[in-house]
Amino acid sequence: MSQSLWLFGSRLTIVADYTTTAGQYDLIEEYSLPGSQTPLHRYTGYCQLLYVLEEEFTVWAGENKVVLSGGDNIMIPVGTPQMVAVFSDKPARGLVVNAPSGPARLIKAMGMRDETETLDMALLARIPPRWAMKPLVRLEPYPPLLQEHSTSIPRNRGKEFYDSL
């Protein structure tokens, strides 16, 4: 049943989704290339658990920045602004559980078969809100603050802006 697609510099293998879990959760294996990063976003209907299998992920969740190594995990509550990046020179690998199921549909709709394909950003606007992420910054180019390894989620507008989302 597994299906692998590329999104934001990561190969995402859908191990389980709504079709096999009765909509209870998605299980996704993530293989992220060095320098990859998601845009700043939040899920309005899903919590997310990231369990690191190999190397390091840097995760911004709300006001917190954490660097996770093999065996570490983080639970990101519903509605929390988040971003995940790989700053090391080695790929990182982890397992992602989203509950209830939903983000796997986003991956299937937007994911690419090859990491060299160009992402159709207009497609994100057409994804149904019930299983899509809500971007909090422009998706292209990636936020430059990430390259500086900032200690918290990059902010253009202050706490009130994020609280209102």
Salt bridges, closest charged atoms under 4 A:
ASP17 OD2 - LYS108 NZ 2.43
GLU29 OE2 - ARG93 NH1 2.67
GLU54 OE2 - ARG93 NH2 3.28
GLU63 OE2 - ARG155 NH2 2.07
ASP120 OD2 - ARG126 NH2 3.89
ASP163 OD2 - LYS159 NZ 2.89
